Amino acid sequence: MRNEDKSWLLTDAKGNESGPFTYTQLKEKYAAKQIGGDTLCMPKTLFGASGWKPLSSYFHDFEGEADTASASLPADSAISRGENPDAVARSVMTRYREAYLVARATTAIGGTVKVVAICLAVFVALAGIVIASSERGSVPMGIGGVLIGLIFGVPIYVLGVLVSAHGQVLKASLDSAVHTTPFLTDAQKLKVMSLP
């Protein structure tokens, strides 16, 4: 699909999203100098986003800056108030580190739930088999134990998969946010994302 045929989301300096807009609507906003080539945008998709990029990186006929402050730092931002950029970067890095900690913990909890589900299913199935192999047991009891183990184990395992997947989605969202933040250098971004 051509870029001209996609729907587009825009964001201002405060992170407020607007849209979706058609290419024709973008051209109208550009002509009215409400947006410029430096305005951050991304195509609206069903399966996530590739990250915010300047409009001019998708459309070469959008150049220059908007009359609004859409691409500059907001007037009330820490840097525009004269705060030390290093202090701002440390604050942002702390925020992202804690968010990554939550994402890793969510993924680990999902993994633990999966292990518990497997152990529970095996334990119940073995208990049914042991009872079936005893003097008073029967084959239907053994089969029943295996089925009960599966009935309890499979849904709990699926829950663990969903929790792990949520943690992975959170990590991916954080990766996109860290990658596009203007407050960190590339080295700081790699450090926050725990990449070499």
N, C-alpha and C positions, 0 to 999 in steps of 0.2 A: 504494500500500500504506500502510495506517495505521501510525503509529509503534508502536501496541500489537501489531502483527503482525510487527514486525521483530525481528531478533536484535541485541543490543547488546554493545559492548565497553566496558570500564571501564578507567581508568588511575588509579594512585595517585600520590602526590606524588613518588615516586622514578622514575616513568615506567614502572612495571611494569604490563603489560596483563593483564587477566583477561577471561574470557568465551569465547564469546558467552553472553549471558543472555537469557531470554525476559522479557516484560513482567511475568509472574507472579513470576519469580525476582527481578526488580528490586524489586517490591513487598515481597517477603519480606525482602530485604536492608535495604530502607528501614524496614520495621517493626522489624527487629532493630537499627536504628541503625548498621548497618555502612556504609551510604552515606547521603548527603544530597542535597539539591537542588544543592549546589555541587560534587558529585562529577563529574569530567570523563568524558564518554562520547561514543560515536559509533556510528551504525548500521553493522553489518557488511554490506558490499556486495561484489559481484564486481569492480566497476570503480573501486576506490580509495575514498577517504573525503573527507568534507567538512571534516574537522578536528575536534578535540576541543572540545566545548562542555559547559557545565554541564547536568546532568540536568534541571534545572527549565526549561531553554529548550526541551526537547522535551515534557516532561510537567509540567503546572501543579500536579498533585497531589503533586509531590515538592518540598517547600520546606525551608528550614533547612539546617543543617550536620550532617555525620556526627559521631559521637562519636570516630571514628578521625581520623587526620591526613590523610585522603585528599585534601583540597583545599588544605592548607597546605604551606609549604615543608618539606622534610625537615629533621630536626634537625641533620644533618651538612652541610647546604648552606652555600655560601660566605657568603650573606647572614645566615643564622642564627648563623654563627660570628663575626659582627661585622665581616666584611670590607666594604670600601667598595663600595656598589652600582655606582658608576661604574667601578671596576676590574673588577667582575664583568661589567658590560655590555660593556666593551672586550674582555674575554677571549671572551665569547660572540660578539661581532661579528667578532673575528679568526677564530674557528672557522668561522663561517658564510661569511665572505669566502673562506677557503681552500676550503671545500666548493663554493662557487659557481665558483671558479677551476677545480676539477677537472671540474665539470659543463660549463662552457664549453669546456674543453680537449677533453673527450670528444666534444662536439658538433662542434668544429672538426676533430678527427681523423676523424670520420665523414664530414664534408664533403670532406676531403682524399682519403680513400679513394675516394669517389664520383668525384672529378675524375680520379684516377689510373686508375680503371676505364674511364672514358670515353676517356681518352687512349690507354690500352693497346688497347682495342677498335678505335679509329679507326686507330691505327698498324698493327696487325696486318691489318686489313681493307685499308688502302691498300697495304701491302706485297704482299698477295695480288693486288690489282688491278694493281699495277705489274708484278709478275712475269707475270701473265696477259697483259698488253699488250705484253710484250717479244717478241722474235722466237721464243724457245724456249718461251714460256708458252702456256697454253691456258685456255679459259673455265672448265673444271672447277677449275683451280688458283686462279683469281680467286674463284670461288664458295667454294672450300675456305678461302681466306684470310679471307673475310667471316665464314664460319661459325665458324672458329677464334677470330676476334676476338670474336664474340658469346659463344662458349662460355667464354672467359676473362673477358670484360668484364662480363657480366650477373651471375654469382655474386659477383664482387668488388664490383660496384655495390650489390647487395643487402646485402652485409656492411657497406658504408658506411652504408646506410640504417639498418640495425640498430644500429650504433654511435651514429649521430646520435640515433636514437630513445631509446637508453639515456641519453644525455646530457640529452635533454629531460625524460625521466621523473625523472631525478635533480634537475633544476631544479624540477620541479613538487613533488617531495617536500620539497625545501628550502624552497620557498615556503610550504608548509603548516606546516612546523616553525617557520619564522621568524614566521609569522602568529600562531601560538599560544603562543610563548614568553612567559613572564611577566617575563623579565629585561630586555626592551628596550622603549623607548617607541615610539610609532607612527613618529616621525621617524627613529629609529634603524633600525627595521624597513625603512622605505622606502629608506634609505641602503644597507643591506646587500643588499637585493634589486635595487639599481641602478635604482630607479624614481624619477621626478620628484617 
